[in-house]
Amino acid sequence: MIVDKSFDADELSRYILTRVHHVDGQVLRARTRRDHAVYQRAAVVEVLTPNLTWTTLAIEPRATWYPN
């Protein structure tokens, strides 16, 4: 279940999409940052730990993204 989401974009077609989900009693956060510069792109999924810090579960390498 999605519990929170945000989308921010600018005039240069860059955006950041963040979604927070509850899955089997865990809080997961998925973040995607898209930029025309390949080195600025990122996609990551994290889990909220009992210490209220985010731990990375998965990262999608920038090289696998479509160039356009």
CHARMM-style PDB file with segment names, atoms N, HN, CA, C and O in Angstrom:
ATOM      1  N   MET     1       0.848  -1.182   0.000  1.00  0.00      PROA
ATOM      2  CA  MET     1       0.000   0.000   0.000  1.00  0.00      PROA
ATOM      3  C   MET     1       0.894   1.246   0.000  1.00  0.00      PROA
ATOM      4  O   MET     1       1.810   1.360   0.814  1.00  0.00      PROA
ATOM      5  N   ILE     2       0.625   2.158  -0.899  1.00  0.00      PROA
ATOM      6  HN  ILE     2      -0.119   2.067  -1.561  1.00  0.00      PROA
ATOM      7  CA  ILE     2       1.358   3.427  -0.935  1.00  0.00      PROA
ATOM      8  C   ILE     2       0.855   4.314   0.190  1.00  0.00      PROA
ATOM      9  O   ILE     2      -0.349   4.536   0.324  1.00  0.00      PROA
ATOM     10  N   VAL     3       1.783   4.824   1.005  1.00  0.00      PROA
ATOM     11  HN  VAL     3       2.760   4.644   0.897  1.00  0.00      PROA
ATOM     12  CA  VAL     3       1.387   5.697   2.113  1.00  0.00      PROA
ATOM     13  C   VAL     3       1.821   7.140   1.901  1.00  0.00      PROA
ATOM     14  O   VAL     3       1.319   8.047   2.564  1.00  0.00      PROA
ATOM     15  N   ASP     4       2.755   7.352   0.975  1.00  0.00      PROA
ATOM     16  HN  ASP     4       3.162   6.615   0.436  1.00  0.00      PROA
ATOM     17  CA  ASP     4       3.191   8.713   0.686  1.00  0.00      PROA
ATOM     18  C   ASP     4       3.883   8.713  -0.669  1.00  0.00      PROA
ATOM     19  O   ASP     4       4.486   7.716  -1.067  1.00  0.00      PROA
ATOM     20  N   LYS     5       3.794   9.829  -1.370  1.00  0.00      PROA
ATOM     21  HN  LYS     5       3.304  10.638  -1.046  1.00  0.00      PROA
ATOM     22  CA  LYS     5       4.504   9.973  -2.634  1.00  0.00      PROA
ATOM     23  C   LYS     5       4.747  11.443  -2.909  1.00  0.00      PROA
ATOM     24  O   LYS     5       3.994  12.310  -2.464  1.00  0.00      PROA
ATOM     25  N   SER     6       5.803  11.706  -3.643  1.00  0.00      PROA
ATOM     26  HN  SER     6       6.415  11.002  -4.004  1.00  0.00      PROA
ATOM     27  CA  SER     6       6.088  13.077  -4.048  1.00  0.00      PROA
ATOM     28  C   SER     6       6.742  13.053  -5.418  1.00  0.00      PROA
ATOM     29  O   SER     6       7.405  12.086  -5.792  1.00  0.00      PROA
ATOM     30  N   PHE     7       6.545  14.129  -6.154  1.00  0.00      PROA
ATOM     31  HN  PHE     7       6.006  14.915  -5.851  1.00  0.00      PROA
ATOM     32  CA  PHE     7       7.119  14.279  -7.485  1.00  0.00      PROA
ATOM     33  C   PHE     7       7.543  15.724  -7.642  1.00  0.00      PROA
ATOM     34  O   PHE     7       6.730  16.639  -7.512  1.00  0.00      PROA
ATOM     35  N   ASP     8       8.816  15.925  -7.922  1.00  0.00      PROA
ATOM     36  HN  ASP     8       9.477  15.181  -8.028  1.00  0.00      PROA
ATOM     37  CA  ASP     8       9.348  17.262  -8.136  1.00  0.00      PROA
ATOM     38  C   ASP     8      10.037  17.297  -9.490  1.00  0.00      PROA
ATOM     39  O   ASP     8      10.788  16.385  -9.838  1.00  0.00      PROA
ATOM     40  N   ALA     9       9.779  18.351 -10.249  1.00  0.00      PROA
ATOM     41  HN  ALA     9       9.170  19.092  -9.967  1.00  0.00      PROA
ATOM     42  CA  ALA     9      10.405  18.507 -11.563  1.00  0.00      PROA
ATOM     43  C   ALA     9      10.811  19.959 -11.754  1.00  0.00      PROA
ATOM     44  O   ALA     9      10.307  20.856 -11.079  1.00  0.00      PROA
ATOM     45  N   ASP    10      11.725  20.174 -12.680  1.00  0.00      PROA
ATOM     46  HN  ASP    10      12.135  19.445 -13.229  1.00  0.00      PROA
ATOM     47  CA  ASP    10      12.126  21.543 -12.987  1.00  0.00      PROA
ATOM     48  C   ASP    10      12.031  21.794 -14.492  1.00  0.00      PROA
ATOM     49  O   ASP    10      11.616  20.918 -15.251  1.00  0.00      PROA
ATOM     50  N   GLU    11      12.416  22.986 -14.910  1.00  0.00      PROA
ATOM     51  HN  GLU    11      12.754  23.697 -14.293  1.00  0.00      PROA
ATOM     52  CA  GLU    11      12.274  23.395 -16.297  1.00  0.00      PROA
ATOM     53  C   GLU    11      13.259  22.681 -17.229  1.00  0.00      PROA
ATOM     54  O   GLU    11      13.134  22.786 -18.449  1.00  0.00      PROA
ATOM     55  N   LEU    12      14.219  21.968 -16.680  1.00  0.00      PROA
ATOM     56  HN  LEU    12      14.321  21.883 -15.689  1.00  0.00      PROA
ATOM     57  CA  LEU    12      15.207  21.261 -17.495  1.00  0.00      PROA
ATOM     58  C   LEU    12      14.870  19.784 -17.664  1.00  0.00      PROA
ATOM     59  O   LEU    12      15.728  18.988 -18.045  1.00  0.00      PROA
ATOM     60  N   SER    13      13.637  19.420 -17.385  1.00  0.00      PROA
ATOM     61  HN  SER    13      12.939  20.066 -17.075  1.00  0.00      PROA
ATOM     62  CA  SER    13      13.153  18.042 -17.534  1.00  0.00      PROA
ATOM     63  C   SER    13      13.806  17.066 -16.560  1.00  0.00      PROA
ATOM     64  O   SER    13      13.864  15.865 -16.824  1.00  0.00      PROA
ATOM     65  N   ARG    14      14.288  17.573 -15.452  1.00  0.00      PROA
ATOM     66  HN  ARG    14      14.240  18.549 -15.237  1.00  0.00      PROA
ATOM     67  CA  ARG    14      14.804  16.700 -14.397  1.00  0.00      PROA
ATOM     68  C   ARG    14      13.671  16.445 -13.413  1.00  0.00      PROA
ATOM     69  O   ARG    14      12.826  17.311 -13.186  1.00  0.00      PROA
ATOM     70  N   TYR    15      13.660  15.251 -12.830  1.00  0.00      PROA
ATOM     71  HN  TYR    15      14.347  14.548 -13.014  1.00  0.00      PROA
ATOM     72  CA  TYR    15      12.634  14.991 -11.827  1.00  0.00      PROA
ATOM     73  C   TYR    15      13.135  14.032 -10.760  1.00  0.00      PROA
ATOM     74  O   TYR    15      14.085  13.277 -10.964  1.00  0.00      PROA
ATOM     75  N   ILE    16      12.466  14.085  -9.618  1.00  0.00      PROA
ATOM     76  HN  ILE    16      11.694  14.699  -9.452  1.00  0.00      PROA
ATOM     77  CA  ILE    16      12.691  13.148  -8.520  1.00  0.00      PROA
ATOM     78  C   ILE    16      11.323  12.616  -8.106  1.00  0.00      PROA
ATOM     79  O   ILE    16      10.420  13.381  -7.769  1.00  0.00      PROA
ATOM     80  N   LEU    17      11.187  11.299  -8.138  1.00  0.00      PROA
ATOM     81  HN  LEU    17      11.921  10.677  -8.412  1.00  0.00      PROA
ATOM     82  CA  LEU    17       9.956  10.628  -7.739  1.00  0.00      PROA
ATOM     83  C   LEU    17      10.263   9.789  -6.508  1.00  0.00      PROA
ATOM     84  O   LEU    17      11.187   8.976  -6.526  1.00  0.00      PROA
ATOM     85  N   THR    18       9.497   9.981  -5.443  1.00  0.00      PROA
ATOM     86  HN  THR    18       8.746  10.641  -5.429  1.00  0.00      PROA
ATOM     87  CA  THR    18       9.668   9.218  -4.204  1.00  0.00      PROA
ATOM     88  C   THR    18       8.327   8.623  -3.820  1.00  0.00      PROA
ATOM     89  O   THR    18       7.306   9.311  -3.823  1.00  0.00      PROA
ATOM     90  N   ARG    19       8.338   7.319  -3.483  1.00  0.00      PROA
ATOM     91  HN  ARG    19       9.167   6.760  -3.481  1.00  0.00      PROA
ATOM     92  CA  ARG    19       7.124   6.645  -3.024  1.00  0.00      PROA
ATOM     93  C   ARG    19       7.468   5.830  -1.785  1.00  0.00      PROA
ATOM     94  O   ARG    19       8.502   5.164  -1.731  1.00  0.00      PROA
ATOM     95  N   VAL    20       6.586   5.891  -0.793  1.00  0.00      PROA
ATOM     96  HN  VAL    20       5.746   6.431  -0.837  1.00  0.00      PROA
ATOM     97  CA  VAL    20       6.767   5.127   0.436  1.00  0.00      PROA
ATOM     98  C   VAL    20       5.631   4.119   0.526  1.00  0.00      PROA
ATOM     99  O   VAL    20       4.462   4.466   0.352  1.00  0.00      PROA
ATOM    100  N   HSD    21       5.985   2.868   0.801  1.00  0.00      PROA
ATOM    101  HN  HSD    21       6.934   2.586   0.943  1.00  0.00      PROA
ATOM    102  CA  HSD    21       5.020   1.774   0.836  1.00  0.00      PROA
ATOM    103  C   HSD    21       5.094   1.041   2.169  1.00  0.00      PROA
ATOM    104  O   HSD    21       6.149   1.001   2.802  1.00  0.00      PROA
ATOM    105  N   HSD    22       3.984   0.466   2.590  1.00  0.00      PROA
ATOM    106  HN  HSD    22       3.127   0.498   2.075  1.00  0.00      PROA
ATOM    107  CA  HSD    22       3.967  -0.515   3.672  1.00  0.00      PROA
ATOM    108  C   HSD    22       3.845  -1.887   3.025  1.00  0.00      PROA
ATOM    109  O   HSD    22       2.900  -2.141   2.279  1.00  0.00      PROA
ATOM    110  N   VAL    23       4.808  -2.781   3.308  1.00  0.00      PROA
ATOM    111  HN  VAL    23       5.576  -2.574   3.914  1.00  0.00      PROA
ATOM    112  CA  VAL    23       4.810  -4.132   2.742  1.00  0.00      PROA
ATOM    113  C   VAL    23       5.158  -5.111   3.867  1.00  0.00      PROA
ATOM    114  O   VAL    23       6.258  -5.067   4.418  1.00  0.00      PROA
ATOM    115  N   ASP    24       4.227  -5.981   4.196  1.00  0.00      PROA
ATOM    116  HN  ASP    24       3.334  -6.017   3.749  1.00  0.00      PROA
ATOM    117  CA  ASP    24       4.463  -7.011   5.222  1.00  0.00      PROA
ATOM    118  C   ASP    24       5.051  -6.443   6.506  1.00  0.00      PROA
ATOM    119  O   ASP    24       5.990  -7.011   7.064  1.00  0.00      PROA
ATOM    120  N   GLY    25       4.510  -5.340   6.972  1.00  0.00      PROA
ATOM    121  HN  GLY    25       3.747  -4.879   6.519  1.00  0.00      PROA
ATOM    122  CA  GLY    25       4.958  -4.742   8.228  1.00  0.00      PROA
ATOM    123  C   GLY    25       6.214  -3.901   8.126  1.00  0.00      PROA
ATOM    124  O   GLY    25       6.675  -3.359   9.131  1.00  0.00      PROA
ATOM    125  N   GLN    26       6.775  -3.782   6.940  1.00  0.00      PROA
ATOM    126  HN  GLN    26       6.400  -4.222   6.124  1.00  0.00      PROA
ATOM    127  CA  GLN    26       7.973  -2.975   6.722  1.00  0.00      PROA
ATOM    128  C   GLN    26       7.606  -1.697   5.978  1.00  0.00      PROA
ATOM    129  O   GLN    26       6.610  -1.648   5.257  1.00  0.00      PROA
ATOM    130  N   VAL    27       8.422  -0.667   6.163  1.00  0.00      PROA
ATOM    131  HN  VAL    27       9.231  -0.707   6.749  1.00  0.00      PROA
ATOM    132  CA  VAL    27       8.258   0.582   5.421  1.00  0.00      PROA
ATOM    133  C   VAL    27       9.365   0.626   4.371  1.00  0.00      PROA
ATOM    134  O   VAL    27      10.551   0.608   4.699  1.00  0.00      PROA
ATOM    135  N   LEU    28       8.956   0.684   3.100  1.00  0.00      PROA
ATOM    136  HN  LEU    28       7.993   0.699   2.834  1.00  0.00      PROA
ATOM    137  CA  LEU    28       9.901   0.745   1.989  1.00  0.00      PROA
ATOM    138  C   LEU    28       9.792   2.097   1.296  1.00  0.00      PROA
ATOM    139  O   LEU    28       8.708   2.665   1.164  1.00  0.00      PROA
ATOM    140  N   ARG    29      10.938   2.593   0.860  1.00  0.00      PROA
ATOM    141  HN  ARG    29      11.819   2.132   0.967  1.00  0.00      PROA
ATOM    142  CA  ARG    29      10.971   3.858   0.116  1.00  0.00      PROA
ATOM    143  C   ARG    29      11.661   3.601  -1.214  1.00  0.00      PROA
ATOM    144  O   ARG    29      12.771   3.071  -1.258  1.00  0.00      PROA
ATOM    145  N   ALA    30      10.998   3.980  -2.288  1.00  0.00      PROA
ATOM    146  HN  ALA    30      10.097   4.411  -2.251  1.00  0.00      PROA
ATOM    147  CA  ALA    30      11.567   3.877  -3.637  1.00  0.00      PROA
ATOM    148  C   ALA    30      11.793   5.286  -4.164  1.00  0.00      PROA
ATOM    149  O   ALA    30      10.875   6.106  -4.198  1.00  0.00      PROA
ATOM    150  N   ARG    31      13.023   5.555  -4.572  1.00  0.00      PROA
ATOM    151  HN  ARG    31      13.769   4.889  -4.545  1.00  0.00      PROA
ATOM    152  CA  ARG    31      13.362   6.884  -5.082  1.00  0.00      PROA
ATOM    153  C   ARG    31      13.977   6.756  -6.469  1.00  0.00      PROA
ATOM    154  O   ARG    31      14.856   5.926  -6.703  1.00  0.00      PROA
ATOM    155  N   THR    32      13.501   7.590  -7.376  1.00  0.00      PROA
ATOM    156  HN  THR    32      12.788   8.264  -7.185  1.00  0.00      PROA
ATOM    157  CA  THR    32      14.032   7.646  -8.734  1.00  0.00      PROA
ATOM    158  C   THR    32      14.380   9.090  -9.048  1.00  0.00      PROA
ATOM    159  O   THR    32      13.556   9.990  -8.883  1.00  0.00      PROA
ATOM    160  N   ARG    33      15.603   9.300  -9.501  1.00  0.00      PROA
ATOM    161  HN  ARG    33      16.271   8.569  -9.635  1.00  0.00      PROA
ATOM    162  CA  ARG    33      16.024  10.632  -9.927  1.00  0.00      PROA
ATOM    163  C   ARG    33      16.437  10.535 -11.381  1.00  0.00      PROA
ATOM    164  O   ARG    33      17.323   9.754 -11.729  1.00  0.00      PROA
ATOM    165  N   ARG    34      15.807  11.315 -12.221  1.00  0.00      PROA
ATOM    166  HN  ARG    34      15.088  11.949 -11.939  1.00  0.00      PROA
ATOM    167  CA  ARG    34      16.078  11.307 -13.662  1.00  0.00      PROA
ATOM    168  C   ARG    34      16.624  12.669 -14.058  1.00  0.00      PROA
ATOM    169  O   ARG    34      16.082  13.706 -13.675  1.00  0.00      PROA
ATOM    170  N   ASP    35      17.704  12.652 -14.830  1.00  0.00      PROA
ATOM    171  HN  ASP    35      18.144  11.810 -15.141  1.00  0.00      PROA
ATOM    172  CA  ASP    35      18.367  13.874 -15.256  1.00  0.00      PROA
ATOM    173  C   ASP    35      18.895  13.638 -16.665  1.00  0.00      PROA
ATOM    174  O   ASP    35      19.139  12.493 -17.046  1.00  0.00      PROA
ATOM    175  N   HSD    36      19.073  14.691 -17.436  1.00  0.00      PROA
ATOM    176  HN  HSD    36      18.874  15.621 -17.126  1.00  0.00      PROA
ATOM    177  CA  HSD    36      19.636  14.522 -18.777  1.00  0.00      PROA
ATOM    178  C   HSD    36      21.100  14.068 -18.701  1.00  0.00      PROA
ATOM    179  O   HSD    36      21.605  13.459 -19.643  1.00  0.00      PROA
ATOM    180  N   ALA    37      21.769  14.355 -17.610  1.00  0.00      PROA
ATOM    181  HN  ALA    37      21.359  14.851 -16.844  1.00  0.00      PROA
ATOM    182  CA  ALA    37      23.143  13.888 -17.401  1.00  0.00      PROA
ATOM    183  C   ALA    37      23.103  12.498 -16.763  1.00  0.00      PROA
ATOM    184  O   ALA    37      22.556  12.332 -15.673  1.00  0.00      PROA
ATOM    185  N   VAL    38      23.672  11.515 -17.431  1.00  0.00      PROA
ATOM    186  HN  VAL    38      24.115  11.650 -18.317  1.00  0.00      PROA
ATOM    187  CA  VAL    38      23.589  10.128 -16.975  1.00  0.00      PROA
ATOM    188  C   VAL    38      24.123   9.969 -15.558  1.00  0.00      PROA
ATOM    189  O   VAL    38      23.542   9.229 -14.764  1.00  0.00      PROA
ATOM    190  N   TYR    39      25.209  10.643 -15.229  1.00  0.00      PROA
ATOM    191  HN  TYR    39      25.681  11.243 -15.874  1.00  0.00      PROA
ATOM    192  CA  TYR    39      25.811  10.480 -13.902  1.00  0.00      PROA
ATOM    193  C   TYR    39      24.923  11.011 -12.775  1.00  0.00      PROA
ATOM    194  O   TYR    39      25.180  10.719 -11.608  1.00  0.00      PROA
ATOM    195  N   GLN    40      23.893  11.777 -13.096  1.00  0.00      PROA
ATOM    196  HN  GLN    40      23.684  12.015 -14.045  1.00  0.00      PROA
ATOM    197  CA  GLN    40      22.970  12.315 -12.089  1.00  0.00      PROA
ATOM    198  C   GLN    40      21.753  11.423 -11.867  1.00  0.00      PROA
ATOM    199  O   GLN    40      20.928  11.723 -11.004  1.00  0.00      PROA
ATOM    200  N   ARG    41      21.624  10.338 -12.621  1.00  0.00      PROA
ATOM    201  HN  ARG    41      22.295  10.095 -13.321  1.00  0.00      PROA
ATOM    202  CA  ARG    41      20.460   9.463 -12.512  1.00  0.00      PROA
ATOM    203  C   ARG    41      20.668   8.455 -11.380  1.00  0.00      PROA
ATOM    204  O   ARG    41      21.788   8.025 -11.105  1.00  0.00      PROA
ATOM    205  N   ALA    42      19.558   8.093 -10.732  1.00  0.00      PROA
ATOM    206  HN  ALA    42      18.648   8.442 -10.955  1.00  0.00      PROA
ATOM    207  CA  ALA    42      19.644   7.103  -9.660  1.00  0.00      PROA
ATOM    208  C   ALA    42      18.280   6.481  -9.418  1.00  0.00      PROA
ATOM    209  O   ALA    42      17.244   7.122  -9.598  1.00  0.00      PROA
ATOM    210  N   ALA    43      18.302   5.217  -9.005  1.00  0.00      PROA
ATOM    211  HN  ALA    43      19.143   4.697  -8.858  1.00  0.00      PROA
ATOM    212  CA  ALA    43      17.084   4.529  -8.583  1.00  0.00      PROA
ATOM    213  C   ALA    43      17.469   3.615  -7.429  1.00  0.00      PROA
ATOM    214  O   ALA    43      18.404   2.821  -7.542  1.00  0.00      PROA
ATOM    215  N   VAL    44      16.748   3.729  -6.325  1.00  0.00      PROA
ATOM    216  HN  VAL    44      15.989   4.373  -6.234  1.00  0.00      PROA
ATOM    217  CA  VAL    44      17.103   2.972  -5.131  1.00  0.00      PROA
ATOM    218  C   VAL    44      15.842   2.610  -4.346  1.00  0.00      PROA
ATOM    219  O   VAL    44      14.875   3.371  -4.309  1.00  0.00      PROA
ATOM    220  N   VAL    45      15.873   1.443  -3.725  1.00  0.00      PROA
ATOM    221  HN  VAL    45      16.658   0.824  -3.755  1.00  0.00      PROA
ATOM    222  CA  VAL    45      14.809   1.012  -2.808  1.00  0.00      PROA
ATOM    223  C   VAL    45      15.453   0.805  -1.446  1.00  0.00      PROA
ATOM    224  O   VAL    45      16.498   0.164  -1.332  1.00  0.00      PROA
ATOM    225  N   GLU    46      14.820   1.353  -0.416  1.00  0.00      PROA
ATOM    226  HN  GLU    46      13.972   1.873  -0.509  1.00  0.00      PROA
ATOM    227  CA  GLU    46      15.362   1.283   0.944  1.00  0.00      PROA
ATOM    228  C   GLU    46      14.286   0.807   1.909  1.00  0.00      PROA
ATOM    229  O   GLU    46      13.092   0.932   1.635  1.00  0.00      PROA
ATOM    230  N   VAL    47      14.720   0.259   3.046  1.00  0.00      PROA
ATOM    231  HN  VAL    47      15.690   0.157   3.269  1.00  0.00      PROA
ATOM    232  CA  VAL    47      13.815  -0.165   4.106  1.00  0.00      PROA
ATOM    233  C   VAL    47      14.135   0.654   5.347  1.00  0.00      PROA
ATOM    234  O   VAL    47      15.297   0.943   5.635  1.00  0.00      PROA
ATOM    235  N   LEU    48      13.089   1.025   6.078  1.00  0.00      PROA
ATOM    236  HN  LEU    48      12.145   0.791   5.845  1.00  0.00      PROA
ATOM    237  CA  LEU    48      13.259   1.770   7.324  1.00  0.00      PROA
ATOM    238  C   LEU    48      13.562   0.779   8.444  1.00  0.00      PROA
ATOM    239  O   LEU    48      12.783  -0.141   8.694  1.00  0.00      PROA
ATOM    240  N   THR    49      14.693   0.968   9.115  1.00  0.00      PROA
ATOM    241  HN  THR    49      15.326   1.715   8.912  1.00  0.00      PROA
ATOM    242  CA  THR    49      15.108   0.060  10.184  1.00  0.00      PROA
ATOM    243  C   THR    49      14.454   0.460  11.509  1.00  0.00      PROA
ATOM    244  O   THR    49      13.895   1.552  11.610  1.00  0.00      PROA
ATOM    245  N   PRO    50      14.515  -0.410  12.531  1.00  0.00      PROA
ATOM    246  CA  PRO    50      13.985  -0.055  13.847  1.00  0.00      PROA
ATOM    247  C   PRO    50      14.666   1.180  14.463  1.00  0.00      PROA
ATOM    248  O   PRO    50      14.092   1.838  15.330  1.00  0.00      PROA
ATOM    249  N   ASN    51      15.902   1.492  14.008  1.00  0.00      PROA
ATOM    250  HN  ASN    51      16.369   0.957  13.303  1.00  0.00      PROA
ATOM    251  CA  ASN    51      16.616   2.686  14.483  1.00  0.00      PROA
ATOM    252  C   ASN    51      16.225   3.939  13.716  1.00  0.00      PROA
ATOM    253  O   ASN    51      16.817   5.002  13.900  1.00  0.00      PROA
ATOM    254  N   LEU    52      15.217   3.805  12.848  1.00  0.00      PROA
ATOM    255  HN  LEU    52      14.736   2.941  12.697  1.00  0.00      PROA
ATOM    256  CA  LEU    52      14.706   4.910  12.026  1.00  0.00      PROA
ATOM    257  C   LEU    52      15.757   5.468  11.072  1.00  0.00      PROA
ATOM    258  O   LEU    52      15.853   6.677  10.862  1.00  0.00      PROA
ATOM    259  N   THR    53      16.542   4.559  10.501  1.00  0.00      PROA
ATOM    260  HN  THR    53      16.464   3.577  10.671  1.00  0.00      PROA
ATOM    261  CA  THR    53      17.462   4.913   9.436  1.00  0.00      PROA
ATOM    262  C   THR    53      17.089   4.086   8.209  1.00  0.00      PROA
ATOM    263  O   THR    53      16.456   3.037   8.332  1.00  0.00      PROA
ATOM    264  N   TRP    54      17.479   4.555   7.034  1.00  0.00      PROA
ATOM    265  HN  TRP    54      17.993   5.407   6.935  1.00  0.00      PROA
ATOM    266  CA  TRP    54      17.169   3.850   5.791  1.00  0.00      PROA
ATOM    267  C   TRP    54      18.339   2.969   5.393  1.00  0.00      PROA
ATOM    268  O   TRP    54      19.485   3.418   5.374  1.00  0.00      PROA
ATOM    269  N   THR    55      18.050   1.708   5.073  1.00  0.00      PROA
ATOM    270  HN  THR    55      17.119   1.343   5.089  1.00  0.00      PROA
ATOM    271  CA  THR    55      19.049   0.757   4.595  1.00  0.00      PROA
ATOM    272  C   THR    55      18.712   0.390   3.157  1.00  0.00      PROA
ATOM    273  O   THR    55      17.569   0.053   2.848  1.00  0.00      PROA
ATOM    274  N   THR    56      19.704   0.456   2.285  1.00  0.00      PROA
ATOM    275  HN  THR    56      20.632   0.729   2.536  1.00  0.00      PROA
ATOM    276  CA  THR    56      19.500   0.160   0.868  1.00  0.00      PROA
ATOM    277  C   THR    56      19.251  -1.326   0.642  1.00  0.00      PROA
ATOM    278  O   THR    56      20.000  -2.174   1.126  1.00  0.00      PROA
ATOM    279  N   LEU    57      18.197  -1.627  -0.095  1.00  0.00      PROA
ATOM    280  HN  LEU    57      17.588  -0.938  -0.488  1.00  0.00      PROA
ATOM    281  CA  LEU    57      17.883  -3.000  -0.483  1.00  0.00      PROA
ATOM    282  C   LEU    57      18.304  -3.281  -1.914  1.00  0.00      PROA
ATOM    283  O   LEU    57      18.796  -4.368  -2.217  1.00  0.00      PROA
ATOM    284  N   ALA    58      18.114  -2.303  -2.799  1.00  0.00      PROA
ATOM    285  HN  ALA    58      17.715  -1.420  -2.552  1.00  0.00      PROA
ATOM    286  CA  ALA    58      18.434  -2.508  -4.217  1.00  0.00      PROA
ATOM    287  C   ALA    58      18.748  -1.167  -4.867  1.00  0.00      PROA
ATOM    288  O   ALA    58      18.203  -0.125  -4.503  1.00  0.00      PROA
ATOM    289  N   ILE    59      19.649  -1.235  -5.842  1.00  0.00      PROA
ATOM    290  HN  ILE    59      20.091  -2.082  -6.138  1.00  0.00      PROA
ATOM    291  CA  ILE    59      20.002  -0.066  -6.647  1.00  0.00      PROA
ATOM    292  C   ILE    59      19.962  -0.498  -8.108  1.00  0.00      PROA
ATOM    293  O   ILE    59      20.511  -1.541  -8.466  1.00  0.00      PROA
ATOM    294  N   GLU    60      19.325   0.288  -8.935  1.00  0.00      PROA
ATOM    295  HN  GLU    60      18.879   1.134  -8.644  1.00  0.00      PROA
ATOM    296  CA  GLU    60      19.294   0.015 -10.375  1.00  0.00      PROA
ATOM    297  C   GLU    60      20.431   0.795 -11.028  1.00  0.00      PROA
ATOM    298  O   GLU    60      20.444   2.024 -10.960  1.00  0.00      PROA
ATOM    299  N   PRO    61      21.379   0.115 -11.653  1.00  0.00      PROA
ATOM    300  CA  PRO    61      22.500   0.821 -12.281  1.00  0.00      PROA
ATOM    301  C   PRO    61      22.030   1.764 -13.393  1.00  0.00      PROA
ATOM    302  O   PRO    61      21.130   1.435 -14.166  1.00  0.00      PROA
ATOM    303  N   ARG    62      22.649   2.926 -13.455  1.00  0.00      PROA
ATOM    304  HN  ARG    62      23.380   3.193 -12.827  1.00  0.00      PROA
ATOM    305  CA  ARG    62      22.296   3.924 -14.470  1.00  0.00      PROA
ATOM    306  C   ARG    62      22.483   3.389 -15.875  1.00  0.00      PROA
ATOM    307  O   ARG    62      21.750   3.775 -16.785  1.00  0.00      PROA
ATOM    308  N   ALA    63      23.437   2.521 -16.064  1.00  0.00      PROA
ATOM    309  HN  ALA    63      24.033   2.207 -15.325  1.00  0.00      PROA
ATOM    310  CA  ALA    63      23.742   2.007 -17.409  1.00  0.00      PROA
ATOM    311  C   ALA    63      22.590   1.197 -18.000  1.00  0.00      PROA
ATOM    312  O   ALA    63      22.531   1.015 -19.216  1.00  0.00      PROA
ATOM    313  N   THR    64      21.678   0.710 -17.166  1.00  0.00      PROA
ATOM    314  HN  THR    64      21.726   0.857 -16.178  1.00  0.00      PROA
ATOM    315  CA  THR    64      20.559  -0.091 -17.680  1.00  0.00      PROA
ATOM    316  C   THR    64      19.363   0.764 -18.084  1.00  0.00      PROA
ATOM    317  O   THR    64      18.384   0.245 -18.619  1.00  0.00      PROA
ATOM    318  N   TRP    65      19.432   2.044 -17.838  1.00  0.00      PROA
ATOM    319  HN  TRP    65      20.228   2.466 -17.404  1.00  0.00      PROA
ATOM    320  CA  TRP    65      18.325   2.932 -18.179  1.00  0.00      PROA
ATOM    321  C   TRP    65      18.348   3.246 -19.665  1.00  0.00      PROA
ATOM    322  O   TRP    65      19.396   3.203 -20.309  1.00  0.00      PROA
ATOM    323  N   TYR    66      17.180   3.560 -20.195  1.00  0.00      PROA
ATOM    324  HN  TYR    66      16.328   3.594 -19.672  1.00  0.00      PROA
ATOM    325  CA  TYR    66      17.098   3.982 -21.586  1.00  0.00      PROA
ATOM    326  C   TYR    66      17.734   5.362 -21.738  1.00  0.00      PROA
ATOM    327  O   TYR    66      17.561   6.206 -20.858  1.00  0.00      PROA
ATOM    328  N   PRO    67      18.458   5.619 -22.813  1.00  0.00      PROA
ATOM    329  CA  PRO    67      19.134   6.909 -22.967  1.00  0.00      PROA
ATOM    330  C   PRO    67      18.174   8.087 -23.153  1.00  0.00      PROA
ATOM    331  O   PRO    67      18.540   9.226 -22.863  1.00  0.00      PROA
ATOM    332  N   ASN    68      16.977   7.837 -23.622  1.00  0.00      PROA
ATOM    333  HN  ASN    68      16.680   6.912 -23.857  1.00  0.00      PROA
ATOM    334  CA  ASN    68      16.034   8.937 -23.822  1.00  0.00      PROA
ATOM    335  C   ASN    68      14.872   8.788 -22.897  1.00  0.00      PROA
ATOM    336  OT1 ASN    68      13.962   9.618 -22.910  1.00  0.00      PROA
TER     337      ASN     68
END
